[in-house]
Amino acid sequence: MLVQWVEITRRFAVLVVIASLLLTALTAVYFVQNVKINTDTDDMLSAELPYRQRSKEFSRLFPQFSDNILVVIDGATPDLVDDATEKLVKHLRSQPTLFGSVYDPVGLKFFRQNGLLYLSTEELFDLTDRLAEAQPFLGTLWKDPSLRGLFGLISLAIEESLKKSNTAGAKDKAPIEIATVLDAMAGVIEAQAKNQFSRLSWQNVMRGQTDSNSVNRRFVLLKPALDFSSLQPATAAMKKLRKIIASLSLTQDHGVRVRLSGSAAIAQEELKSVETGMGIAAGLSLTLVLTLLILGLRSARLVVATISTLIAGLVWTAGFAIFALGQLNLMSVTFAVLFIGLSVDFGIHFSLRYQEEMNRNVSHAVALGRATQSVGGSLVLCAIAAAIAFFAFLPTAYVGLAELGLIAGTGMFIALFANLTVLPALLTLIPSRIRRRRAYEEVLLPAILPSIRHHARPVLFGCLSVGLLAGILLPKAHFDFDPLNLRDPKTESLSTLLELVNDTQTSPYAIKFLAKNRNEAQEISRKLKALPVVKEARSIESFIPSKQKQKIETINDIALLLVPALSVTKRETPPSLQDQTAALVKLRKDLGRLADSSAHKQARNSARRLAGALDQLEKKITLNKSVMAELQTRLISSLPKRLNRLRESLQVEPVTLKNLPPEIKSRFIAPDGRVRVKVYPKENVRDRQALLKFVDSVRTIVPEAVGPPVVIYESSRTVINAFIYAAAIAVSCIMILLLIVLRSLRDSLFVFAPITLAALLTVAISVLIDLPFNFANVIVLPLLFGLGVASGIHFILREKDETNSAGVLYTSTPRAVVFSALTTIGSFGSIALSSHSGTASMGILLTIAITLTLVCTLLVLPALMALSQNK
């Protein structure tokens, strides 16, 4: 049948080539116009899984948590962060069509007014004590927010400190912590002398310095308009967002760092990473394949025909992928590189066999017929075996690999069809010239392989020993359960997320569940908090501060003292340059007095530091309006807003569920009244054992819980089960196929022996180089059996055509096996260069597996065939 088919393509070669060109062009247009890529890792697994059904329910009830951009604003001081966030949010809210809802919880008026209620009683008492002591100074600054007022205030504080230091038994404590303030001012002035950016943080001055990163970081959550008709839906929103950030000078040069993360941003950068990686991989793969074809075929006509057939088959497979599935996923995008590496094998075997016949001085038609007769059956069997390995994932819940399997498996038959249709037609139009074999072809493989046959027993014993040693390492192989490790860690969105994950205060790795009502949420939360693995259970109740009555009384007391001082409408006349210079001269003298006094050592050192910083600017400051204006900006610019915020924070009122902002309530109470609860782990759940313990413990109380830890837990189980199931299907079906076609248990076992050894060695090497199996590279072992049998099939079937088993060693078959394996290795190896960690790990493991398959086949199979013949 195959011979007759190839004969038809030869007779109608022109029509076949024209039809192929038209089909390829139309398919390419269809692919470009309809291609879509889904970067959601959740969709890699079946939507019918119970935990995914519950996750979908959450998304339906709380859509504001899906398709978001998380803006992370970090700053050198809390003041810079607050001001930067306020400016950014104002611009974003002015464009609701593009940026949708803009959620800035800290910036809500509710929290600005009632934020002090969320402090612990100890923190609140400490703050109110500091504010009470600083009241006269804050009042002074309220009336005169200038360098004159600030320098005058510091001079008064120094006078107070000197008085106390001269009082017997008095503590060295001024109404404000003088040393801290002097050091802060000195740091700013030193930066100005060096032309570096710096601003005095009045929030730190009033509240005290803290080691927590949270005060220097803010989060803004956007739900932008996404263009799902585009390959990159968030392009418009992210480009505009970055443009706004740049226009507002929210850069590190200005003390602020703004980064983008969130599901939409991660998907956007993930897709860009995959597109770039796969584009580079496909281009490199074609280049390597072309180079190896030139070396292996040694004929420009054969190379052109083979490459043209490969490209046509690749385009047809791409068109089938979009037609059958509508989109590609993070795994199925690798089909192109896989197809290049595997399809070219068919062309190499056919072309070399055709070339072998042409070298016997037969006609082109006879050469095509004999080549088809010789390798046609092998190619069909290899295509079926490879397709079985790919299709083995179809019955599993691992949709990502199932879709890749469907595309690549079907691609094997498309490749077979192309190489038995387009390739013969092209060879007819551009027939290959007869050439003489090169010396290496006469000597290299025919010299090595017979040596293996002559030492069959030692070779097999050595291979068996190596296999047993590899088997010792099998228990150490493990599965990397964290899907974050599949992504490109160099992208801004993922590196930001990883930073948040490693901080227990901001980690998104929380379990969530729905309670029927507030009472049930509180009851379950109490039980969860008692678990040793749970750090916190947060619900809407978490936004009702504790001990409100006591806190409100404390805040009202300090408000009676501070609010009048911060409400004076009469302000001092703005100072002149001479006024500011005079205040500066007086401050410089007072600093000298403090430095030479008997005050505490820290205060004296801080006075010397500030005096030294002022000396650095002395020549520039004296009667220099621009330098003095810059100094005022650096020291005073954030003060008015901080004082206004302080006054606003003293106007508290009791917090109840009713007066909570709707932006908060809508994030915890579903439209049907159910209450969302988030459970945070005590340990870092990126550690597998910590995650298993956390998920198992929480689900003993809330079996229907979901969230990232549960998704990771369940998806890893699903993938491992899919791998076991697919491997069993692939091995069983391929063995049955071999038994049916080869009709020999001996030949079937011979084909499987080197593949089994290669599989053992692949796992062992993955352990030695610390390359764990993951969501992407689990396809390697099932695929190894499907692809690895190809070399054995070609050897066994060619042996049947020869007069003795050694005769196959002197044909084109060994050379075809080697070069087809090398092209596959080169193609798969290009995937390893991808910046996407998941696809890169798949490329590395596939390269290792195919390399070992080639080596094991060339060692084990000739030795087994020789040993069998001797018996």
GUTITOR-209078 format. One record per residue (C-alpha): x, y, z. Coordinates in pm, whole numbers. Layout:
BEGIN
X Y Z
...
END
This chain:
BEGIN
0 0 0
273 245 96
473 164 -216
167 225 -431
95 552 -251
450 679 -300
434 578 -666
118 792 -707
292 1093 -546
585 1041 -783
362 1040 -1090
170 1349 -981
459 1521 -809
381 1869 -946
19 1854 -834
120 1718 -493
371 1999 -437
126 2269 -551
-150 2128 -330
93 2110 -37
199 2471 -84
-163 2591 -97
-259 2385 209
44 2512 400
-27 2876 313
-396 2853 406
-316 2674 730
-53 2933 823
-304 3215 772
-565 3031 978
-315 2973 1259
-196 3335 1275
-552 3470 1280
-681 3232 1546
-389 3141 1774
-444 3195 2147
-229 3095 2444
-371 3027 2788
-110 3094 3059
-332 3002 3354
-157 2714 3531
-485 2619 3702
-628 2527 3362
-351 2273 3315
-566 2033 3518
-921 1919 3456
-1194 2164 3549
-1400 1869 3673
-1171 1801 3970
-1357 1877 4298
-1106 2133 4426
-1120 2317 4094
-1498 2327 4112
-1475 2489 4455
-1213 2735 4327
-1448 2832 4043
-1723 2891 4296
-1494 3131 4481
-1412 3313 4160
-1780 3347 4080
-1864 3487 4425
-1556 3710 4449
-1464 3810 4091
-1253 4100 4221
-973 3855 4304
-933 3730 3946
-735 3882 3656
-570 4145 3873
-261 4360 3861
-100 4402 4200
103 4723 4228
369 4699 4499
510 5035 4612
825 5034 4825
998 5343 4952
1290 5462 5160
1045 5607 5413
674 5565 5496
615 5926 5388
751 5865 5040
545 5547 5006
223 5719 5115
274 6019 4888
371 5803 4589
69 5577 4639
-167 5872 4668
-41 6026 4343
-53 5694 4160
-402 5603 4278
-533 5946 4181
-409 5898 3823
-538 5542 3800
-885 5636 3922
-903 5906 3658
-906 5630 3393
-1167 5377 3514
-1227 5242 3164
-873 5106 3144
-790 5030 3506
-1133 4935 3643
-1160 4917 4022
-860 5054 4212
-838 4904 4560
-611 5093 4800
-712 4974 5148
-463 5185 5346
-570 5493 5152
-938 5452 5241
-1072 5741 5448
-1209 5485 5694
-861 5357 5781
-705 5702 5782
-963 5800 6044
-977 5477 6246
-637 5327 6183
-516 5380 6542
-786 5140 6665
-604 4857 6491
-289 4906 6699
-239 4690 7005
-304 4865 7335
70 4868 7408
150 5024 7069
-127 5280 7116
-14 5379 7466
345 5421 7346
235 5636 7051
6 5859 7257
283 5912 7515
520 6024 7237
258 6252 7086
172 6406 7423
535 6489 7489
579 6630 7139
258 6835 7145
422 7177 7194
667 7107 6914
404 6976 6676
198 7287 6745
499 7502 6664
556 7322 6338
185 7344 6250
205 7723 6275
545 7753 6108
616 7458 5874
949 7597 5750
1320 7567 5814
1285 7854 6061
1023 7664 6256
1214 7334 6239
1552 7481 6337
1387 7678 6614
1216 7363 6737
1545 7169 6743
1713 7454 6930
1437 7442 7192
1473 7065 7216
1848 7105 7267
1787 7362 7543
1549 7119 7712
1799 6835 7678
2077 7050 7826
1857 7146 8121
1777 6783 8193
2138 6674 8156
2234 6930 8420
1964 6813 8659
2089 6560 8914
1932 6219 8861
1737 6331 8557
1703 6097 8263
1855 6204 7937
1525 6233 7758
1399 6537 7576
1031 6585 7482
1129 6431 7153
1405 6175 7106
1666 6432 7018
1938 6190 6905
1706 6010 6663
1585 6335 6509
1934 6480 6478
2059 6164 6307
1765 6165 6066
1826 6530 5973
2199 6466 5937
2135 6177 5697
1920 6399 5475
2170 6687 5472
2461 6451 5401
2268 6316 5101
2209 6672 4975
2581 6747 4998
2641 6443 4776
2354 6534 4539
2169 6216 4642
1794 6185 4688
1666 6186 5046
1365 6309 5245
1309 6341 5619
1035 6102 5734
805 6282 5977
603 5969 6023
914 5803 6169
984 6111 6380
635 6112 6529
576 5738 6560
931 5617 6605
1147 5405 6379
1031 5047 6313
1209 4745 6171
896 4620 5992
898 4639 5611
521 4682 5610
532 5056 5690
757 5113 5388
537 4915 5151
189 4964 5011
-29 4754 4783
-279 4869 4522
-496 4613 4348
-634 4682 4000
-889 4492 3798
-801 4627 3454
-984 4591 3128
-829 4295 2948
-836 4234 2574
-886 3858 2553
-886 3873 2174
-515 3949 2202
-236 3704 2281
-139 3942 2563
-466 4069 2717
-304 4304 2972
-75 4482 2725
-265 4812 2711
-317 4836 3086
41 4749 3177
197 4979 2918
-18 5271 3035
52 5188 3399
428 5188 3345
398 5515 3154
213 5675 3445
471 5546 3693
751 5700 3484
567 6032 3439
520 6062 3817
893 5993 3871
813 5697 4095
1161 5556 4057
1445 5448 4282
1623 5774 4200
1339 5943 4388
1331 5702 4680
1046 5485 4546
1028 5150 4371
709 5039 4196
666 4681 4073
380 4498 3905
261 4152 3995
-76 3978 4028
-242 3716 3809
-282 3937 3500
76 4067 3515
221 3722 3578
23 3578 3286
138 3866 3064
507 3826 3144
474 3447 3149
338 3451 2796
611 3688 2682
871 3459 2840
721 3151 2676
686 3320 2337
1045 3443 2347
1176 3110 2474
981 2901 2225
1070 3138 1941
1439 3108 2022
1405 2733 2076
1222 2679 1746
1474 2889 1553
1771 2719 1718
1609 2379 1670
1566 2437 1296
1925 2562 1270
2065 2259 1450
1848 2022 1251
1955 2187 926
2322 2161 1023
2290 1795 1114
2097 1722 795
2377 1876 591
2631 1661 773
2420 1347 758
2266 1363 413
2556 1533 234
2317 1643 -39
2167 1988 -86
1868 1842 -270
1792 1595 6
1832 1865 272
1599 2106 91
1338 1836 36
1354 1715 398
1341 2066 550
1055 2171 321
860 1860 423
933 1935 787
806 2293 761
489 2187 581
414 1925 844
483 2174 1124
238 2427 983
-27 2159 933
18 2042 1291
-8 2398 1422
-331 2445 1228
-469 2120 1367
-382 2232 1722
-589 2551 1697
-869 2378 1506
-899 2097 1758
-842 2288 2084
-891 2656 2005
-583 2755 2206
-242 2644 2329
-128 2617 2690
208 2650 2861
288 2287 2782
137 2249 2438
334 2545 2299
635 2312 2299
474 2098 2027
665 2290 1757
1009 2198 1892
897 1841 1961
761 1811 1609
1081 1943 1455
1291 1692 1649
1068 1395 1573
936 1463 1224
1283 1502 1081
1360 1145 1194
1113 1016 936
1279 1224 666
1630 1111 761
1544 740 752
1356 771 424
1619 994 257
1918 784 362
1747 465 250
1659 632 -80
2017 752 -112
2146 402 -42
1940 267 -332
2043 549 -564
2407 462 -493
2333 119 -640
2272 284 -979
1897 218 -989
1643 460 -1129
1473 725 -918
1138 541 -932
1296 212 -824
1490 385 -545
1171 543 -409
989 211 -424
1266 17 -250
1311 286 17
940 278 88
936 -100 90
1229 -105 333
1152 172 582
783 243 525
665 -17 774
924 96 1029
812 457 996
448 361 1045
535 156 1352
752 437 1494
474 692 1436
221 471 1614
460 408 1906
537 781 1945
167 868 1917
82 613 2187
332 779 2422
176 1120 2357
-185 996 2362
-123 815 2692
-203 1137 2878
-543 1180 2711
-738 970 2967
-578 1157 3260
-690 1474 3441
-367 1649 3340
-523 1858 3066
-203 2050 2993
-9 1743 2886
-319 1577 2742
-355 1867 2499
15 1851 2417
-27 1477 2369
-319 1524 2134
-130 1778 1921
204 1597 1918
50 1252 1881
-156 1364 1584
154 1544 1460
332 1210 1433
75 1092 1178
90 1427 1001
470 1390 986
435 1035 854
190 1151 588
413 1443 486
725 1229 461
547 969 249
375 1229 30
552 1564 10
905 1425 43
876 1174 -247
717 1442 -464
998 1687 -391
1262 1420 -452
1097 1355 -786
1119 1720 -886
1472 1760 -750
1625 1410 -767
1935 1340 -563
2267 1288 -736
2464 968 -689
2757 1019 -455
3033 810 -305
3040 734 64
3288 925 276
3559 746 469
3395 797 807
3078 635 676
3277 333 560
3473 294 882
3322 463 1188
2994 286 1271
3079 -41 1088
3397 -50 1297
3241 33 1634
2927 -180 1620
3098 -509 1522
3334 -457 1816
3031 -437 2042
2896 -758 1889
3228 -938 1941
3228 -840 2311
2857 -890 2364
2877 -1059 2709
3108 -797 2872
2902 -518 2719
2575 -660 2851
2727 -731 3192
2854 -374 3211
2515 -234 3110
2341 -456 3365
2578 -337 3638
2521 27 3548
2144 -34 3549
2158 -188 3897
2360 106 4029
2108 346 3875
1827 154 4041
1977 235 4382
1911 604 4319
1546 558 4217
1403 609 4570
1577 948 4585
1392 1083 4283
1126 1334 4385
857 1558 4245
875 1940 4267
522 2026 4374
545 2406 4354
415 2548 4022
599 2874 4088
920 2689 4009
795 2636 3654
789 3007 3579
1065 3246 3481
1203 3384 3812
1365 3677 3630
1036 3842 3539
936 4134 3759
593 3992 3839
722 3657 3961
1028 3787 4146
795 4026 4331
553 3746 4413
838 3526 4540
949 3809 4768
597 3838 4907
572 3460 4947
889 3450 5156
749 3717 5389
497 3553 5620
314 3886 5659
239 3913 5286
247 3554 5164
-42 3475 4926
-18 3107 5033
-333 3104 5243
-614 2851 5255
-965 2988 5217
-1316 2856 5272
-1675 2977 5290
-1872 2977 5616
-2250 2992 5615
-2257 3307 5828
-2048 3520 6066
-2113 3297 6365
-1992 2987 6184
-1691 3179 6054
-1597 3280 6409
-1648 2930 6546
-1439 2760 6276
-1172 3032 6303
-1135 2961 6676
-1081 2593 6605
-829 2668 6332
-631 2909 6548
-583 2629 6797
-394 2425 6537
-14 2442 6577
33 2493 6200
-201 2795 6178
-74 3147 6236
-398 3334 6181
-754 3292 6053
-887 3615 5908
-1247 3699 5825
-1467 4007 5826
-1452 3994 6206
-1080 4070 6186
-1173 4425 6084
-1363 4487 6408
-1089 4613 6648
-1067 4467 6996
-1090 4677 7316
-1243 4964 7123
-1384 5145 7426
-1046 5163 7600
-866 5263 7280
-1119 5532 7189
-1085 5685 7538
-708 5692 7502
-727 5849 7155
-984 6107 7268
-755 6208 7554
-465 6279 7323
-702 6442 7073
-806 6696 7338
-441 6790 7366
-334 6778 7001
-633 6872 6787
-652 7233 6908
-279 7276 6838
-329 7128 6491
-637 7338 6415
-492 7687 6450
-578 7878 6137
-338 8165 6197
4 8074 6056
337 8246 6081
445 8469 5795
668 8270 5557
1028 8332 5656
1277 8521 5445
1614 8380 5348
1771 8591 5623
1527 8447 5881
1613 8092 5780
1986 8166 5779
1964 8320 6126
1778 8012 6256
2043 7794 6099
2329 7990 6261
2162 7962 6602
2105 7587 6552
2471 7541 6460
2576 7710 6789
2327 7504 6992
2458 7185 6836
2808 7284 6945
2685 7338 7301
2514 6997 7305
2823 6826 7160
3039 6974 7439
2788 6914 7720
2753 6633 7973
2448 6499 7791
2421 6133 7700
2692 6012 7462
2440 5926 7187
2297 6279 7193
2645 6433 7179
2748 6211 6886
2428 6293 6698
2485 6667 6754
2837 6637 6614
2708 6446 6312
2442 6706 6229
2690 6990 6283
2934 6819 6048
2662 6772 5786
2571 7140 5808
2938 7232 5772
2946 7038 5443
2672 7265 5311
2787 7580 5491
2934 7754 5186
2637 7657 4969
2372 7741 5228
2481 8091 5331
2249 8334 5154
2191 8083 4872
1823 8081 4799
1809 7768 4579
2014 7554 4819
1805 7669 5113
1485 7596 4919
1609 7247 4839
1697 7191 5203
1348 7296 5306
1199 7055 5053
1410 6770 5186
1334 6840 5553
983 6990 5552
796 6880 5236
628 6577 5393
541 6751 5722
209 6926 5639
46 6612 5505
167 6406 5803
21 6659 6046
-310 6659 5859
-315 6279 5865
-234 6282 6236
-525 6514 6306
-754 6301 6092
-647 5984 6277
-757 6136 6609
-1121 6161 6495
-1208 5796 6561
-1549 5642 6597
-1660 5290 6700
-1612 5038 6422
-1898 4798 6350
-1984 4574 6059
-2230 4837 5938
-1980 5117 5900
-1703 4906 5746
-1632 5030 5391
-1814 4837 5117
-1474 4773 4953
-1382 4564 5259
-1716 4391 5311
-1744 4285 4946
-1413 4102 4982
-1529 3892 5273
-1907 3861 5244
-2046 3695 4932
-2368 3817 4765
-2549 3514 4912
-2436 3604 5266
-2164 3342 5306
-1845 3460 5474
-1497 3417 5330
-1225 3312 5573
-849 3305 5501
-616 3081 5698
-246 3168 5713
28 2912 5783
281 2946 6061
558 2785 5856
683 2848 5503
459 2622 5296
698 2629 5001
853 2342 5194
665 2029 5088
634 1876 5435
512 2204 5584
253 2234 5307
126 1878 5349
96 1925 5723
-81 2260 5684
-333 2135 5427
-405 1808 5609
-454 1984 5943
-688 2253 5808
-893 2003 5607
-962 1796 5917
-1177 2091 6025
-1275 2235 5685
-1273 1954 5424
-1399 2185 5146
-1113 2435 5187
-937 2569 4876
-663 2822 4805
-304 2800 4670
-179 2541 4925
-473 2311 4851
-432 2364 4476
-63 2273 4498
-140 1972 4718
-415 1837 4493
-252 1923 4160
72 1746 4254
-126 1434 4343
-318 1460 4017
-2 1500 3810
180 1211 3980
-122 986 3926
-142 1101 3563
226 1022 3515
189 669 3658
-126 607 3455
25 743 3131
349 550 3178
155 227 3232
-59 291 2922
243 380 2707
454 80 2809
165 -169 2785
30 -47 2452
373 -21 2290
463 -371 2406
136 -508 2266
199 -320 1941
548 -467 1911
423 -818 1983
155 -786 1715
381 -636 1448
710 -811 1518
539 -1138 1610
832 -1222 1833
863 -1193 2209
1240 -1199 2169
1246 -906 1927
997 -710 2139
1210 -755 2452
1522 -664 2256
1359 -336 2155
1256 -265 2515
1583 -359 2687
1790 -51 2595
1491 177 2662
1449 36 3012
1818 95 3084
1793 448 2944
1490 516 3167
1678 398 3479
1979 611 3390
1761 915 3317
1605 899 3663
1946 843 3824
2100 1142 3647
1804 1360 3746
1887 1275 4107
2260 1338 4064
2214 1680 3901
1927 1770 4135
1671 1808 3859
1342 1695 4013
1041 1589 3814
778 1861 3788
451 1952 3619
629 1999 3285
892 1727 3257
686 1431 3381
611 1362 3016
971 1252 2961
959 890 3079
637 789 2896
771 973 2593
1108 799 2625
944 460 2567
742 588 2272
1038 755 2103
1310 520 2219
1164 213 2055
1207 377 1714
1579 298 1693
1522 -60 1799
1240 -101 1550
1460 17 1264
1741 -220 1368
1513 -522 1412
1314 -475 1092
1626 -402 885
1783 -717 1030
1497 -916 882
1582 -776 537
1946 -880 560
2095 -1226 520
2239 -1219 872
2206 -1002 1183
2550 -848 1127
2453 -727 783
2243 -445 922
2559 -284 1059
2684 -214 706
2367 -46 579
2242 310 608
2024 215 907
2282 267 1188
2378 601 1034
2011 700 1010
1956 598 1372
2251 808 1487
2167 1120 1286
1795 1104 1364
1882 1077 1734
2127 1368 1704
1865 1589 1538
1617 1498 1810
1876 1575 2078
1962 1906 1913
1596 1999 1880
1501 1904 2235
1819 2058 2371
1712 2396 2236
1413 2388 2472
1659 2377 2762
1767 2732 2675
1422 2870 2748
1401 3123 3032
1079 2951 3135
1192 2707 3403
925 2448 3331
992 2413 2960
1368 2439 3020
1358 2145 3264
1159 1945 3009
1421 2023 2745
1708 1923 2973
1547 1595 3075
1440 1510 2719
1794 1575 2595
1937 1349 2864
1678 1079 2793
1723 1073 2413
2102 1082 2446
2095 786 2682
1850 608 2453
2090 641 2159
2389 521 2363
2199 232 2518
2054 126 2182
2395 123 2015
2542 -74 2305
2269 -311 2418
2081 -399 2098
2378 -514 1883
2509 -712 2183
2171 -879 2240
2134 -958 1868
2484 -1108 1859
2429 -1313 2173
2098 -1440 2041
2256 -1540 1708
2540 -1726 1886
2289 -1928 2081
END
